[in-house]
Amino acid sequence: MAVQQSQLLPAPFLTDVTKDYAKNLGALTAAPLKTADFAPQVAAQDPYQAQAYNLAGSGIGAYQPYITQASAYTGPGSQAAFMSPYQQDVIDTTMQQYDVQAQKGLTGIGQLAAKSGNLGGGREGVMRSEYQTQSDLNRAMLMAQLQQQGFGQAQQAAQTAYGNQMQLAGMVPQLQGADVGALGQMGATQQAQEQARLDATREQERLAAYEPYERLGYLGSGLGSMLSGYPAQFQSSVMPNPTPLQSALGIASVGGGVLGNLADWKWGPKK
């Protein structure tokens, strides 16, 4: 008995394309991808950012000199540095004028004594003594007033200088902070630009590395669609040759059937 095998084959043009696809797929995936060529990268710190970092570090405690200078304007004797160099000249001139006027007063006493006939007498002496005492008192008070006025002005100047130093001490960190912020912002902008360039380069290299895979993937997807959409169009049958035993058994079977038919014809069917 013959054995028959049937094979359902795809269209001939799909067979060649499929073989070529399998060959290319094996060759492409045999070597690993060099992922280091398109590994993520981080943009380096921009020079402006480095400058901002250094400035921020150097600015720590930058206010201290102003605090130190401000402390010199407090406490006893701090006003000495603010005394006017012309103050003593003003005092001397004022006191000279006072002495001139005081001397005029003594001259007036002498004239009065002469008119009254007491010139050189005891009454004139008393009047001169009282006048001189009051004049010396007034002179001392005027001197103290001038000195107090100079002291107050110097003290006020010292307080003003103290306030200015403290204000500068507060402004220095603010100004440095503004510089740090401006430099940091400029540096961040440049760093972002460099990061964008690195990312674009990385994406370009990734696309170039995966392009063969994507192209082969498109081909495989198309082949899959065609293979599933095209029914088998060719059928082949394979009938193996009978073995000697199969031939002998076949001949015997045929011979037996022929002899049986001849016997029935000559002698009739067996009863």
Salt bridges, closest charged atoms under 4 A:
ASP99 OD1 - ARG139 NE 2.62
GLU124 OE2 - ARG128 NE 3.04
GLU194 OE2 - ARG197 NH2 2.61
GLU203 OE2 - ARG206 NH2 2.98
GLU211 OE2 - ARG215 NE 2.88
